Structures are given as C-alpha cells and as structure tokens.
Amino acid sequence: MIVAGEASGDLHGANLVCAMHRLDSSLEFYGVGGPKMKAAGVRQIADAADMAVVGLTEVFSKLGMILRVMRRLKKSLLEERPALVILIDYPDFNMPLAKAATKKGFKVFYYISPQVWAWRRGRIGQIKKYVTKMAVILPFEADMYHQSGVDAVFVGHPLLDVVKTDYTRPEALKKFHLEEGKNTVGILPGSRLSEVTKLLPEMLKTALILKEKLPAVQFVLPLADTLDRDYIAEVLQPYQEELDIRIIHDEIYDVLAVCDAAMVASGTATLETALIGTPMIIVYKMSPFSFLMGRLFVSVSHIGLANIIAGRTIVPELIQSDANPERMAKELLAILIDERRKTQIRKDLSEIRKKLGTPGAAERTAQSALEIM
C-alpha cells in the first residue's frame, strides 16, 4: 500500500514506485495518489486531489470523503495483506493509518517526515510507536529522530532529482510565447484548491499593480496537476485582457527558469523555485482560526522551506494580512528593479542545494523500504 495526499507526495511517490520496480519488478502497488503515481502503476482507490486540504477549518468540507477513504484503506489491509505500508507526508491522515496498520501487524515505512520540528513535536512518540522506519529528506531531521529512538535514515531531498530544465532560456521564451527583454513574473498560487481560492485573486491584483508601475512585464502561471485548468481560466478571465497570463501545464521548472521573479504559495513550490534559483516572495493565507492555532503551536520563525533550510530570511514572507496586493507588488518591484539584489538572492538560494544531500533519494529510499519487507 502507498498513500500520498497532495501534488508533491504524488511526484515523490511515483519516483519511489519506479525505483522500487527497478529493484524488484514483481512488486505491485495500490493506494492513494495522483496522476503521476497512477502512471507509475499504482492501482488507486482514491484520488489525492480530492483529499488535499490546508488548515484546520478547511478539513471539515471534505471530512466525509476523507473518512470514507480511511475506512477503505483500513479494510484493504486485511483484504490485500500488503507486505509493506508506505506513507508519504500528509500526517493528519497518514499517522492514524500508521497506527491502524501497526496494530494489525503490518510494517509501516514513512517517507518524508511530518514537520514535527515546526509543530506538534509530541508526534515523535507516536512515530516511534507506529512507524517501523522513517526516511527523512532534511539533514537535521535524522539526528532529531535518532535522539528519540526512532529508526530514521536521511536519504537526501527527492527534488534534487527532478528539478531540472529541458530548454535554454531563448527556447523556453519561444515555447511559452514570452517576449525577450520583458520582466517575466511567475504566479504560483499553490496546488490545493483551498489555497488557490485565497491566493490567486490577490496575486492577480498584484499583477495589475506591477503592470501599472512596470509596463514591460509579462506573467506566466505553471499549473499544478491537482488543479483544473478550466477553473483557473475562469478565475483569470476578468484579468486576461490586460495581463495576458500564460497558463503552462506540466513544465514548471522551465517556466520558473525564465522568470525574473515569482510570487509563490508557501509549500514545496518555494523549494522548487529556490533550486531553480529564481528570486521570489513567499505568500500564504489561511482561515483566521487556522492562523490563530498556527501562531499558538508553530515553533519556527519562517514558513517557507527555502528560508527554513537556509536558517535565515533569504526571500520575503508575507502572511495573512501582509499578503495583500500592495505589499506583494512592493516586494516584487524591489526585486525586479534591483539587479544587485536579484544577484544576491540567486547566490543565497544556490547555497540551499548544498544542504540537501546528493541526487538519488528515490533509489536510497527504495532500498531502505525493501530492506524491511
């Protein structure tokens, strides 16, 4: 069984399945994932896109469906008798599933740790009890788990294997119908519908301000697999005559590589943008209640993975009321018009790659998973 609950987990799950197949072609997989895991041969009993939520209050609208999927997975344990249960990130769903699997006598391999270093550190005790082995992707996580007696291995960050470009800058500009000589700004509103609903309108209003203050600017939006193109086009429609935003499907890294700057929803995309080396602002909004809970329990000083891994503020972070069009436009303009600042941000972002290990995370993870089967 393999379970991933959002776009980034689908990507890493697919690469892990392929790596495990290379080591043992007889393996069969079923569970929850997205289009990439399905293409890798995972027999899906639910689509990750239907389960992707953010924040506490946002869970309630999908709670019935999420509980149904949980019941199906628990039931499948006794029907399918999997040799291993592989859980990828998505802790609010996967930790209860780990508990259920362990109590029924199944081994649990957890890939991509819950962010217990940021909040809910008490989960480490649950992980020790219900996870057979943990494969972590941030260098400081393995030491933290070892200190608590959890069997954990640092496998390197899987994005090092996938964040690559296929085209030169001139080729990409031509392919995406963008003009050389203009400032290109990326719009990345997140991979979850709840994120996009909150952030994309603010980003589009930001783009209007940028267009007014910097006429030689163009915009591009790389579309996450979990989002419906028609829905995004509908949200963009009132702005398209003035902004002419290019929607690009499935080529996020080449899109980011041609951007002079980007506005990026906090999440995996901030690290992808950092590995490409594109200057950015990180933005995030959630319900007031979810934000209040976060303020009470989150113990890190940054929300963006790029800044968290760097251990300092490399790129601006705008949260809640600060994620407004005027402030976002101001921060982006400060980057776009200052070549020295752009160069410094790119230099700082290049240091992040060095902290994430070496390529080959999927292969190392596959080997670790097979060792406990």
Stockholm file with secondary structure:
# STOCKHOLM 1.0

chainA/1-373         MIVAGEASGDLHGANLVCAMHRLDSSLEFYGVGGPKMKAAGVRQIADAADMAVVGLTEVFSKLGMILRVMRRLKKSLLEERPALVILIDYPDFNMPLAKAATKKGFKVFYYISPQVWAWRRGRIGQIKKYVTKMAVILPFEADMYHQSGVDAVFVGHPLLDVVKTDYTRPEALKKFHLEEGKNTVGILPGSRLSEVTKLLPEMLKTALILKEKLPAVQFVLPLADTLDRDYIAEVLQPYQEELDIRIIHDEIYDVLAVCDAAMVASGTATLETALIGTPMIIVYKMSPFSFLMGRLFVSVSHIGLANIIAGRTIVPELIQSDANPERMAKELLAILIDERRKTQIRKDLSEIRKKLGTPGAAERTAQSALEIM
#=GR chainA/1-373 SS CEEECSHHHHHHHHHHHHHHHHHCTTCCEEEEECHHHHHTTEEEEEEGGGTCCCSSGGGGGGHHHHHHHHHHHHHHHHHHCCSCEEEESCHHHHHHHHHHHHHTTCCEEEESCCCTTTSCTTHHHHHHHHCSEEEECSHHHHHHHHHTTCCEEECCCTHHHHCCCCSCHHHHHHHTTCCTTSEEEEEECCSSHHHHHHHHHHHHHHHHHHHHHCSSEEEEEEECTTSCHHHHHHHHHHHHHHHCCEEEESCHHHHHHHCSEEEEESSHHHHHHHHHTCCEEEEECCCHHHHHHHHHHCCCSCCSHHHHHHTSCSSCEEEGGGCSHHHHHHHHHHHHTCHHHHHHHHHHHHHHHHTTCCSCHHHHHHHHHHHTC
#=GC SS_cons         CEEECSHHHHHHHHHHHHHHHHHCTTCCEEEEECHHHHHTTEEEEEEGGGTCCCSSGGGGGGHHHHHHHHHHHHHHHHHHCCSCEEEESCHHHHHHHHHHHHHTTCCEEEESCCCTTTSCTTHHHHHHHHCSEEEECSHHHHHHHHHTTCCEEECCCTHHHHCCCCSCHHHHHHHTTCCTTSEEEEEECCSSHHHHHHHHHHHHHHHHHHHHHCSSEEEEEEECTTSCHHHHHHHHHHHHHHHCCEEEESCHHHHHHHCSEEEEESSHHHHHHHHHTCCEEEEECCCHHHHHHHHHHCCCSCCSHHHHHHTSCSSCEEEGGGCSHHHHHHHHHHHHTCHHHHHHHHHHHHHHHHTTCCSCHHHHHHHHHHHTC
//
